[in-house]
């Protein structure tokens, strides 16, 4: 089909799955207390033993101090559904280095999905490009693998719809959710929509950035075409298309966590530290 490519990277299907799961393991490393929600149980209180209580739940420290048998009570953490908003627009697929913004975003989305499933947090996905893709949150690993392989195939002529899709998604979420947007934020309506959603939900933005977006030094004036609209224009090579620092300040003021990921630099450690340090995926626990 014209305008469509089979994969966003140079990996086989098996290599792609291994790479995504390896990244998920890296994000999970050291998160036992965790930014990721899950099936573990947390200590709530101790109460006096009642017939039928399991022996393994006895609180021996309080039992020894009080002279009566007490057992521990636990509270399961709340499962906070996670929506991954993946930008499939043409600007994500344009790249000046080996890895495109889109390839990086797909890998991060898959890793976050598997990391959440490891902690029994339902994961859903929403395409915010030209494709109408929406999968409701579930605990199915098979569903995650299906949409990951589907997103590896992409078109390089899609328009961005992040702002509109966020505005459409917000009213359909009855309960508080974690919303993770993976986008280069080339949609001028995206930031206002994300700021509005952050008033009711936990929102984070992971913004892939190509080094060419910082400006092409020494090129003077050049003639270029916009990938999503086909519009031809003349501009200066030193001009920045997206002011990441200004965007980060706007999102921070709205309570939205923001991480800039350069496609020409290693990002695993920065991503892991970002998730752990800000407890991004752990907010909303009981």
C-alpha positions in Angstrom: 0.0 0.0 0.0 1.3 3.4 -0.9 2.6 5.4 2.1 2.9 2.3 4.3 6.0 0.6 5.7 6.0 -2.9 7.4 8.2 -2.0 10.4 9.4 1.0 12.2 12.8 -0.6 13.0 15.2 -3.2 11.6 14.3 -6.0 13.9 12.6 -9.3 13.2 9.3 -10.0 15.1 11.1 -12.2 17.6 14.0 -9.7 18.1 11.4 -6.9 18.6 9.5 -8.8 21.3 12.8 -9.6 23.1 13.9 -6.0 23.0 10.6 -4.7 24.4 10.6 -7.3 27.2 14.2 -6.5 28.0 13.3 -2.8 28.3 10.4 -3.7 30.5 12.7 -5.6 32.8 15.0 -2.6 33.0 12.1 -0.4 34.0 11.0 -2.8 36.6 14.5 -3.1 38.1 14.6 -1.7 41.6 10.8 -0.8 41.7 9.7 -3.3 44.4 8.2 -0.4 46.3 7.3 0.7 43.1 6.1 3.1 40.6 4.1 0.2 39.1 0.8 -0.9 40.5 0.2 -4.5 41.2 -0.9 -7.6 42.9 1.3 -7.3 46.0 -0.3 -6.6 49.3 0.5 -3.8 51.8 0.4 -3.9 55.6 -2.6 -2.0 57.0 -2.9 -3.0 60.7 -2.8 -5.8 63.2 -5.8 -7.2 65.0 -6.4 -9.9 67.6 -6.4 -13.5 66.4 -9.7 -15.1 65.6 -10.3 -18.8 65.0 -9.7 -19.6 61.4 -7.0 -17.0 60.7 -4.0 -18.5 59.0 -0.9 -19.1 61.2 1.4 -17.5 58.7 -0.3 -14.1 59.2 0.5 -13.9 62.9 2.3 -10.7 63.9 4.9 -12.2 66.2 6.3 -8.8 67.2 3.0 -7.5 68.6 2.1 -10.9 69.9 5.3 -11.1 72.0 4.7 -7.5 73.3 1.0 -7.8 74.2 1.0 -11.4 75.4 -2.0 -12.2 73.1 -2.0 -13.5 69.5 -2.3 -10.8 66.8 -2.5 -11.2 63.1 -1.5 -8.8 60.3 -4.1 -7.4 58.0 -3.2 -6.3 54.5 -4.7 -4.0 51.9 -4.4 -4.7 48.2 -3.2 -1.8 46.1 -5.7 -0.1 43.9 -5.5 -1.1 40.2 -5.1 2.2 38.3 -5.9 1.6 34.6 -3.3 2.9 32.2 -4.0 4.4 28.8 -1.1 4.7 26.4 -1.6 7.4 23.8 0.7 6.6 20.9 1.3 9.3 18.2 1.4 7.6 14.8 1.6 10.9 12.7 4.1 11.5 9.9 6.2 13.8 12.0 7.1 10.9 14.3 8.5 8.9 11.4 10.8 11.5 10.0 14.3 10.9 11.3 17.9 12.2 10.8 19.4 9.3 12.8 19.1 5.5 12.8 16.2 5.4 15.3 13.1 7.4 14.5 10.9 9.0 17.2 8.2 6.6 16.2 10.4 3.5 16.7 11.5 4.8 20.2 7.9 5.5 21.2 6.7 2.1 20.2 9.4 0.4 22.2 8.7 2.5 25.2 4.9 1.9 24.9 5.5 -1.8 24.8 7.9 -1.8 27.8 5.5 0.3 29.9 2.6 -2.0 29.0 4.5 -5.2 30.1 5.8 -3.4 33.2 2.3 -2.5 34.2 1.0 -6.0 33.5 3.7 -7.4 35.7 2.1 -5.5 38.6 -1.4 -6.4 37.4 -2.4 -3.0 36.2 -4.8 -3.0 33.2 -3.4 -1.4 30.0 -5.2 0.2 27.1 -4.0 1.9 24.0 -5.2 4.7 21.8 -3.7 5.7 18.5 -3.5 9.5 18.1 -2.7 9.7 14.4 -4.7 8.9 11.3 -5.6 5.3 12.4 -8.7 4.8 14.5 -7.2 2.4 17.1 -8.6 2.1 20.6 -8.3 -0.9 22.9 -9.8 -0.8 26.4 -7.6 -1.6 29.4 -7.1 -5.3 30.0 -4.6 -7.7 31.6 -4.1 -9.7 28.4 -0.5 -10.0 27.3 -1.7 -11.5 24.0 -3.6 -8.3 23.3 -0.5 -6.2 24.1 1.6 -8.2 21.6 -1.1 -7.9 19.0 -1.3 -4.1 19.1 2.5 -3.8 19.4 2.9 -5.7 16.1 0.1 -3.7 14.6 1.8 -0.4 15.5 5.1 -1.6 14.0 3.5 -1.2 10.6 2.9 2.5 10.0 2.1 5.1 7.4 4.3 8.1 6.8 1.5 10.4 5.7 -0.8 10.5 8.7 -2.0 13.6 10.4 -1.6 14.2 14.2 -4.9 14.0 16.2 -3.5 14.1 19.8 -5.4 17.1 20.9 -8.7 15.9 19.5 -8.3 12.3 20.7 -7.5 13.5 24.2 -10.6 15.7 24.3 -12.7 12.7 23.1 -11.2 10.3 25.6 -11.5 12.4 28.7 -15.4 12.2 29.0 -15.4 8.4 28.4 -13.2 7.7 31.5 -15.6 7.2 34.5 -12.8 6.7 37.0 -9.4 8.1 37.6 -6.8 6.7 35.1 -3.1 7.1 34.3 -2.7 8.5 30.8 0.7 8.3 29.2 1.1 10.3 26.0 4.0 9.4 23.7 4.2 12.1 21.2 6.5 14.8 19.7 3.8 17.3 20.5 3.7 18.8 17.0 -0.1 19.3 17.4 -0.7 22.8 18.7 -3.9 21.7 20.4 -2.2 18.9 22.3 -0.8 20.7 25.3 -4.0 22.5 26.2 -6.0 19.2 26.0 -3.4 17.4 28.2 -3.5 20.2 30.8 -7.3 19.9 30.9 -7.2 16.1 31.3 -4.7 16.5 34.1 -7.3 18.1 36.3 -9.1 14.7 36.7 -6.4 12.1 35.8 -2.8 11.4 36.2 -1.1 12.5 33.0 2.5 12.1 31.9 4.1 13.0 28.6 7.1 11.2 27.1 8.3 13.3 24.2 10.8 11.8 21.7 13.0 14.3 20.0 15.1 14.0 16.9 18.4 16.0 17.0 17.4 17.8 13.8 14.6 19.4 15.7 17.2 21.5 17.6 18.0 23.2 14.3 20.4 22.6 11.5 23.3 24.9 12.2 25.0 26.5 9.2 22.4 25.8 6.6 21.0 29.3 6.2 17.7 29.4 4.4 16.2 26.1 3.0 13.1 24.9 1.2 11.3 22.1 3.0 8.0 20.2 3.0 5.8 19.4 6.0 5.3 15.6 6.3 1.7 15.6 7.5 0.2 18.3 5.3 2.5 18.4 2.3 2.9 22.1 2.6 6.1 23.5 1.1 7.8 26.4 2.9 11.0 28.3 3.2 12.7 28.6 6.6 16.0 29.1 8.4 18.0 26.0 9.3 18.6 27.2 12.8 14.9 27.5 13.6 13.4 25.2 16.2 10.0 23.6 15.4 9.1 22.8 19.0 10.3 24.6 22.0 10.7 21.7 24.4 11.7 23.9 27.4 8.6 26.1 27.0 6.4 23.0 26.6 8.0 21.4 29.7 7.3 24.6 31.8 3.6 24.7 30.6 3.1 21.0 31.5 4.8 21.3 34.9 2.6 24.2 35.9 -0.4 22.0 35.1 0.9 19.1 37.2 1.8 17.0 34.1 5.1 15.0 34.4 7.2 15.5 31.3 10.3 13.6 30.0 12.2 14.5 26.8 13.8 11.5 25.1 16.5 12.1 22.5 16.6 9.5 19.8 20.4 9.8 19.3 21.2 9.1 23.0 20.6 6.2 25.4 17.4 6.7 27.3 16.8 3.6 29.5 18.4 5.0 32.6 16.8 8.4 32.3 13.4 6.8 31.8 13.8 4.4 34.7 14.9 7.2 37.0 12.1 9.4 35.8 9.5 6.7 36.7 11.0 5.9 40.1 11.9 9.4 41.1 8.5 10.9 40.4 6.6 7.7 41.3 4.7 8.3 38.1 3.0 4.9 37.8 2.4 4.5 41.5 0.1 7.5 42.1 -3.4 6.6 43.1 -2.5 3.7 45.4 -4.5 3.2 48.5 
